Amino acid sequence: MEFENLKLKCECGGAMEKIKTEWKGIEIRGWKCHRCHEEIINPADAQKALEIERARKKNLLTVKLRKVGKSNVVTVPQPIIEAEHLKEGQMLEWKIEAGKLFLAS
């Protein structure tokens, strides 16, 4: 279902406008009532925000080291890319602390 084109009316009878807001540092879309200020979150964004939050709480994700051509690559899961606002082409750094390897943005 395409939520972008929905025209919503609040239970109080007020008109709702599209908004962008934040939940735990994650930008989400939704609607807000002019009259009672009730907010409704876009269901697709709510699902994505929950996945990002779960990934943050786990604090550990397992990925496979792969060979592409003559290079070795590690993929970064989409929830982490979104949570950390990483962009294609962005330079990232590896660092080692206490014998553990970390990816720093």
Secondary structure, 3 states (H helix, E strand, C coil): CCCCCCCCECCCCCEEEEEEEEECCEEEEEEEECCCCCEEECHHHHHHHHHHHHHHHHCCCCCCEEEECCEEEECCCHHHHHHCCCCCCCCCEEEEECCEEEEEC
